[in-house]
Amino acid sequence: MIQLEGLHGLTAIIGGGIAGLMAALELAPQPVVLITRAELGQECSSAWAQGGIAAALDANDGPAQHLADTLRAGDGLCDETIASGILSKAQDAITILESHGVRFDRAADGAFAFGHEAAHSHCRILHVGGDRTGVEITSALTRAVMHCPSIICLTGVEARRLVTSDGRVTGIHLQKDGHTEVLRTAQVIMATGGCGGLFEASTNPAGNFGQGVMMAARAGAALRNVEFMQFHPTALDTPQTPLALVSEAVRGEGATLINQTGERFMAHVPGAELAPRDVVARAVHQVISDGGRAFLDARAALGSGFAQRFPGIHALCASNGIDPALEPIPIRPAAHYHMGGIAVDKDGRSTLSGLWAIGECADTGLHGANRLASNSLLEAVVMGRRSARDIAGRKMRTLQTSPDPDFLPVSNLSSVRPLVSQHLGVIRDGMGLRRAISDLLPLVETGGCASDPALVALSIAVFADLRRESRGGHCRSDFPYAAPEAQSNMMTLSEILIHAHSASQEPLLRTA
């Protein structure tokens, strides 16, 4: 059984990554319940983040320059007001993280040691333990949560649906060990992370298929710009699943990208190896599509110092028989970060009353069509705090007892991943998108074990089908250029299904 006694009527947070942990801590001493499928800090992308947190705190840098870089990378789809508001809170974010025990890397003189990553005009990336930023921040916040008496943790419990009445959240359908119950609450913060697990080549936990996006959509909340998936260009090219990440910070230290003949194939591109991620990912993809192999060469830039600068990545390479000091690292693109998601405002409020969304499952407007490296950890901290402040002090509505729903089958992605990987990858086209829609729609509507992941994949396919241009992380071979005017798209599930039915009935003709 799921022990819910005393938990009804509390604000509920779904997800135990940095965003969810930060929201729970910010709400203290107001009682909250934090719900996670695994133990705190486990099976979340936050803990896997090798990069860092972008913070324009150097004397030669500032929020204005950080904003300009963010807007440039976002390719016309960032919300400038939202982005400015989030980026301007970098100092507050770093201060609150340090208060919870995070110790950022510092130079010999005690000042922050700022790193450089792609598309940033300044060195402004803060790291913890070199390439252990995500796990160290997650661990520090987890410890703080475990010592906070106002936070009740429900671990090993899976949230499957939002329960609603009259267009408002009234509860969460929970499952564990064959049991199902409803936690009655009118205030839910969704912090479930991304959907990289939909892809065969991914750097995300394999079970992360966009659960938060799925639950929000089924409950009636609007989604925005979900076609935009960021493919990290330098995942370690090995047979393992998920793929290990070779952080962008390695290129920030001067490592170069070469093909199997040793040619540096990014040398002629503006920004070279530190061009925006979508540009680099497509270049790596092209090398591999042409029958070649791509490598990250750190021998000249780091050599024997690689192990000290990037101990985690060095260990990953060593476990696969690779010595970065002596040989290039084989790499390939992999699904890494979802820019779109649940449409929210500056405080994380969705279009569904009673639902807030933060972190990767949400679309705030910060990332636009292409996330600027290391902005996501900053967003998680800022939006976690902001959503908590918006909720704090709100009076919980009176909630009626509701019967426990039927037990839902365990989600299975085996029939969804091949479709997503084939048709929704780095390069897309109209015929492939229509094929994906036609094949995914029945999986959604039959309601079986593939239904939930198929719903997220179908949403991506429909949004991608409607965006008949190439912009940021969304590239179409049949529409290779950006439209004259950048436009965000927002739809509810009913609108997605209407388009899917229409598209699935059209002939699969290649568009010109």
FIMIMAR-194315 format. One record per residue (C-alpha): residue number from 1; x, y, z. Coordinates in steps of 0.1 Angstrom, whole numbers, plus 5000, padded with zeros to 4 digits. Example, Ala and Ser with C-alpha at 12.3 -4.5 7.8 and 13.67 -1.06 7.14 Angstrom:
<fitors>
    i     x     y     z
    1  5123  4955  5078
    2  5137  4989  5071
</fitors>
This chain:
<fitors>
    i     x     y     z
    1  5000  5000  5000
    2  5010  5036  4995
    3  5009  5054  5029
    4  4991  5087  5023
    5  4978  5094  5058
    6  4984  5130  5067
    7  4995  5139  5032
    8  4962  5149  5016
    9  4959  5186  5011
   10  4996  5192  5009
   11  5014  5208  4979
   12  5029  5179  4959
   13  5061  5180  4939
   14  5066  5153  4913
   15  5103  5147  4906
   16  5135  5146  4926
   17  5160  5165  4903
   18  5175  5199  4910
   19  5143  5218  4901
   20  5120  5197  4924
   21  5145  5196  4953
   22  5149  5234  4951
   23  5112  5240  4951
   24  5107  5218  4981
   25  5134  5236  5001
   26  5121  5270  4991
   27  5086  5261  5003
   28  5099  5253  5038
   29  5086  5255  5065
   30  5053  5249  5046
   31  5047  5211  5045
   32  5051  5195  5011
   33  5052  5160  4997
   34  5080  5151  4972
   35  5071  5121  4950
   36  5099  5102  4931
   37  5100  5069  4912
   38  5134  5061  4926
   39  5154  5072  4956
   40  5161  5110  4959
   41  5186  5121  4933
   42  5185  5089  4913
   43  5173  5083  4877
   44  5173  5121  4870
   45  5192  5139  4844
   46  5203  5166  4869
   47  5227  5142  4885
   48  5242  5133  4852
   49  5251  5168  4842
   50  5288  5170  4836
   51  5288  5206  4824
   52  5281  5234  4848
   53  5258  5262  4856
   54  5260  5294  4835
   55  5264  5325  4857
   56  5276  5359  4843
   57  5293  5370  4875
   58  5328  5379  4862
   59  5337  5416  4862
   60  5340  5416  4824
   61  5307  5399  4819
   62  5271  5405  4829
   63  5234  5395  4824
   64  5231  5417  4793
   65  5259  5397  4775
   66  5245  5364  4788
   67  5211  5374  4775
   68  5225  5383  4741
   69  5242  5349  4738
   70  5210  5331  4749
   71  5188  5349  4724
   72  5213  5342  4696
   73  5214  5305  4704
   74  5176  5303  4708
   75  5172  5313  4671
   76  5143  5337  4674
   77  5121  5317  4698
   78  5133  5328  4732
   79  5110  5350  4753
   80  5133  5379  4759
   81  5115  5391  4790
   82  5114  5356  4806
   83  5150  5349  4797
   84  5162  5382  4811
   85  5144  5376  4843
   86  5159  5341  4848
   87  5195  5351  4838
   88  5195  5381  4861
   89  5190  5358  4891
   90  5223  5340  4886
   91  5240  5355  4916
   92  5210  5346  4938
   93  5211  5310  4925
   94  5248  5306  4932
   95  5244  5320  4967
   96  5214  5298  4976
   97  5233  5267  4963
   98  5263  5275  4983
   99  5241  5280  5014
  100  5230  5243  5009
  101  5266  5231  5008
  102  5275  5233  4971
  103  5312  5241  4967
  104  5320  5255  4933
  105  5355  5251  4918
  106  5378  5281  4924
  107  5411  5293  4911
  108  5443  5296  4932
  109  5433  5331  4943
  110  5400  5320  4956
  111  5379  5335  4928
  112  5354  5314  4909
  113  5370  5293  4881
  114  5349  5301  4851
  115  5349  5276  4821
  116  5340  5282  4785
  117  5313  5264  4765
  118  5298  5266  4731
  119  5281  5298  4719
  120  5290  5317  4751
  121  5309  5349  4744
  122  5326  5348  4779
  123  5339  5322  4803
  124  5310  5320  4827
  125  5304  5283  4834
  126  5308  5273  4871
  127  5317  5237  4878
  128  5319  5215  4909
  129  5346  5188  4910
  130  5355  5194  4874
  131  5329  5173  4856
  132  5307  5164  4886
  133  5285  5195  4887
  134  5252  5178  4884
  135  5258  5150  4909
  136  5274  5173  4934
  137  5245  5199  4933
  138  5219  5171  4934
  139  5237  5154  4963
  140  5239  5187  4983
  141  5202  5195  4978
  142  5192  5159  4986
  143  5210  5161  5019
  144  5193  5194  5026
  145  5159  5179  5018
  146  5165  5149  5040
  147  5173  5172  5069
  148  5142  5194  5063
  149  5113  5184  5086
  150  5087  5200  5065
  151  5094  5178  5034
  152  5078  5144  5033
  153  5094  5121  5007
  154  5074  5094  4989
  155  5102  5074  4971
  156  5096  5044  4949
  157  5062  5057  4940
  158  5052  5065  4904
  159  5028  5093  4895
  160  5008  5082  4865
  161  4980  5108  4860
  162  4968  5141  4873
  163  4932  5139  4886
  164  4910  5169  4876
  165  4876  5183  4882
  166  4860  5213  4864
  167  4893  5222  4848
  168  4913  5221  4880
  169  4938  5198  4896
  170  4923  5178  4924
  171  4948  5150  4929
  172  4975  5126  4916
  173  4970  5090  4906
  174  4999  5071  4923
  175  5011  5035  4918
  176  5034  5012  4936
  177  5039  4975  4938
  178  5005  4968  4921
  179  4986  4992  4943
  180  4970  5025  4931
  181  4957  5054  4952
  182  4949  5091  4948
  183  4967  5117  4967
  184  4943  5146  4970
  185  4959  5180  4963
  186  4950  5211  4944
  187  4986  5223  4940
  188  5011  5202  4920
  189  5046  5212  4908
  190  5057  5190  4879
  191  5095  5185  4879
  192  5098  5152  4860
  193  5127  5161  4836
  194  5129  5154  4799
  195  5121  5127  4773
  196  5154  5116  4760
  197  5146  5080  4768
  198  5123  5080  4738
  199  5155  5078  4716
  200  5178  5048  4712
  201  5208  5071  4713
  202  5204  5092  4744
  203  5224  5106  4773
  204  5193  5106  4796
  205  5181  5079  4819
  206  5163  5053  4797
  207  5131  5055  4817
  208  5126  5092  4812
  209  5102  5095  4783
  210  5084  5127  4792
  211  5061  5115  4819
  212  5054  5151  4831
  213  5045  5163  4796
  214  5023  5132  4792
  215  5004  5138  4825
  216  5000  5175  4819
  217  4987  5169  4783
  218  4962  5142  4794
  219  4949  5166  4821
  220  4943  5194  4795
  221  4973  5216  4799
  222  4988  5232  4768
  223  5022  5221  4754
  224  5046  5245  4736
  225  5073  5240  4710
  226  5078  5203  4719
  227  5094  5196  4685
  228  5127  5211  4697
  229  5150  5183  4710
  230  5187  5192  4715
  231  5211  5165  4703
  232  5244  5166  4721
  233  5271  5163  4695
  234  5297  5144  4717
  235  5282  5114  4733
  236  5307  5086  4738
  237  5302  5062  4708
  238  5300  5029  4725
  239  5273  5001  4726
  240  5261  5010  4761
  241  5227  5024  4768
  242  5222  5052  4776
  243  5253  5067  4761
  244  5278  5084  4783
  245  5283  5121  4777
  246  5316  5138  4769
  247  5310  5173  4782
  248  5311  5204  4760
  249  5336  5217  4785
  250  5362  5195  4769
  251  5358  5215  4737
  252  5359  5246  4758
  253  5394  5235  4769
  254  5405  5234  4732
  255  5397  5198  4721
  256  5389  5196  4684
  257  5365  5175  4663
  258  5381  5153  4636
  259  5369  5126  4612
  260  5384  5092  4606
  261  5411  5107  4583
  262  5421  5133  4610
  263  5405  5162  4592
  264  5391  5189  4615
  265  5357  5192  4600
  266  5344  5221  4621
  267  5374  5244  4613
  268  5356  5264  4586
  269  5323  5269  4606
  270  5318  5302  4625
  271  5326  5293  4661
  272  5343  5261  4650
  273  5340  5234  4678
  274  5322  5260  4700
  275  5294  5267  4675
  276  5258  5263  4688
  277  5250  5227  4696
  278  5226  5221  4668
  279  5252  5232  4643
  280  5279  5209  4657
  281  5254  5180  4661
  282  5244  5182  4624
  283  5281  5183  4613
  284  5289  5152  4634
  285  5257  5135  4621
  286  5268  5143  4585
  287  5302  5127  4590
  288  5286  5095  4603
  289  5258  5095  4576
  290  5285  5097  4549
  291  5300  5065  4562
  292  5328  5080  4584
  293  5335  5083  4621
  294  5337  5113  4643
  295  5362  5118  4671
  296  5370  5144  4698
  297  5407  5150  4699
  298  5420  5163  4733
  299  5456  5152  4729
  300  5471  5186  4721
  301  5448  5206  4743
  302  5449  5185  4774
  303  5471  5155  4769
  304  5482  5140  4802
  305  5462  5166  4821
  306  5429  5152  4809
  307  5424  5129  4839
  308  5429  5157  4864
  309  5406  5182  4846
  310  5379  5157  4837
  311  5382  5127  4861
  312  5347  5114  4855
  313  5350  5115  4817
  314  5384  5100  4819
  315  5370  5071  4839
  316  5342  5065  4814
  317  5367  5065  4785
  318  5391  5041  4804
  319  5362  5017  4811
  320  5359  5015  4773
  321  5396  5010  4767
  322  5401  5046  4755
  323  5430  5069  4768
  324  5421  5105  4758
  325  5457  5115  4765
  326  5469  5092  4737
  327  5440  5087  4713
  328  5409  5106  4700
  329  5376  5098  4717
  330  5349  5083  4694
  331  5317  5104  4695
  332  5282  5106  4680
  333  5251  5128  4685
  334  5225  5117  4711
  335  5192  5131  4723
  336  5202  5152  4753
  337  5177  5180  4763
  338  5141  5188  4755
  339  5137  5226  4749
  340  5099  5224  4746
  341  5073  5211  4771
  342  5045  5222  4793
  343  5037  5258  4785
  344  5042  5280  4816
  345  5045  5316  4826
  346  5072  5335  4845
  347  5062  5318  4878
  348  5059  5283  4863
  349  5021  5283  4861
  350  5007  5261  4834
  351  4974  5267  4816
  352  4957  5241  4839
  353  4947  5256  4872
  354  4966  5241  4901
  355  4996  5228  4880
  356  5030  5244  4879
  357  5059  5230  4859
  358  5096  5236  4863
  359  5129  5222  4849
  360  5132  5203  4816
  361  5095  5192  4815
  362  5085  5229  4812
  363  5088  5255  4784
  364  5095  5288  4800
  365  5107  5305  4769
  366  5143  5307  4781
  367  5158  5281  4757
  368  5138  5289  4725
  369  5147  5267  4696
  370  5182  5258  4709
  371  5193  5258  4746
  372  5225  5277  4753
  373  5249  5253  4772
  374  5245  5252  4810
  375  5215  5275  4811
  376  5193  5246  4822
  377  5208  5242  4857
  378  5204  5279  4863
  379  5168  5277  4851
  380  5161  5248  4874
  381  5172  5267  4905
  382  5156  5300  4896
  383  5122  5284  4885
  384  5122  5260  4914
  385  5124  5290  4938
  386  5100  5311  4918
  387  5072  5285  4916
  388  5075  5278  4953
  389  5072  5315  4961
  390  5041  5317  4938
  391  5025  5288  4957
  392  5036  5298  4992
  393  5007  5310  5014
  394  4980  5300  4989
  395  4951  5284  5007
  396  4944  5249  4995
  397  4909  5243  4981
  398  4886  5219  4999
  399  4890  5185  4982
  400  4865  5157  4979
  401  4874  5121  4984
  402  4878  5103  4950
  403  4878  5066  4944
  404  4911  5049  4935
  405  4914  5045  4897
  406  4922  5013  4879
  407  4958  5001  4879
  408  4976  5013  4847
  409  5001  4990  4829
  410  5038  4996  4832
  411  5050  5017  4803
  412  5070  5000  4777
  413  5090  5019  4751
  414  5101  4990  4729
  415  5077  4998  4701
  416  5082  5035  4703
  417  5119  5040  4704
  418  5126  5027  4668
  419  5099  5050  4654
  420  5113  5080  4673
  421  5149  5073  4664
  422  5142  5068  4627
  423  5119  5097  4621
  424  5124  5123  4649
  425  5162  5125  4650
  426  5188  5151  4640
  427  5174  5154  4604
  428  5137  5151  4597
  429  5115  5152  4567
  430  5078  5154  4559
  431  5074  5118  4548
  432  5091  5105  4579
  433  5071  5127  4602
  434  5038  5115  4586
  435  5050  5079  4589
  436  5057  5085  4626
  437  5023  5100  4632
  438  5005  5072  4614
  439  5024  5045  4634
  440  5022  5063  4668
  441  4986  5073  4668
  442  4972  5037  4672
  443  4997  5031  4700
  444  4983  5061  4718
  445  4946  5053  4713
  446  4948  5016  4722
  447  4957  5025  4758
  448  4982  4997  4762
  449  5017  4997  4777
  450  5031  5019  4749
  451  5003  5045  4751
  452  5020  5070  4775
  453  5054  5072  4757
  454  5037  5071  4723
  455  5017  5102  4733
  456  5048  5122  4740
  457  5064  5110  4708
  458  5032  5117  4688
  459  5032  5153  4702
  460  5068  5158  4690
  461  5059  5144  4656
  462  5028  5166  4652
  463  5046  5198  4663
  464  5075  5189  4640
  465  5051  5183  4611
  466  5035  5217  4615
  467  5069  5235  4617
  468  5077  5236  4581
  469  5111  5252  4584
  470  5145  5245  4600
  471  5152  5264  4632
  472  5175  5256  4661
  473  5173  5219  4671
  474  5146  5212  4645
  475  5160  5205  4611
  476  5140  5194  4581
  477  5157  5183  4549
  478  5126  5192  4529
  479  5124  5227  4545
  480  5161  5236  4550
  481  5157  5273  4557
  482  5141  5292  4585
  483  5108  5310  4579
  484  5110  5348  4577
  485  5093  5351  4611
  486  5098  5329  4641
  487  5066  5317  4657
  488  5060  5296  4688
  489  5034  5269  4686
  490  5011  5259  4715
  491  4985  5231  4715
  492  4964  5210  4738
  493  4962  5172  4735
  494  4928  5174  4717
  495  4943  5197  4691
  496  4973  5174  4687
  497  4950  5144  4681
  498  4929  5163  4656
  499  4960  5170  4635
  500  4974  5135  4639
  501  4942  5120  4626
  502  4942  5144  4596
  503  4979  5138  4589
  504  4976  5100  4592
  505  4950  5100  4564
  506  4971  5119  4539
  507  4992  5101  4513
  508  5028  5096  4523
  509  5042  5118  4495
  510  5076  5133  4497
  511  5073  5171  4499
  512  5094  5194  4479
</fitors>
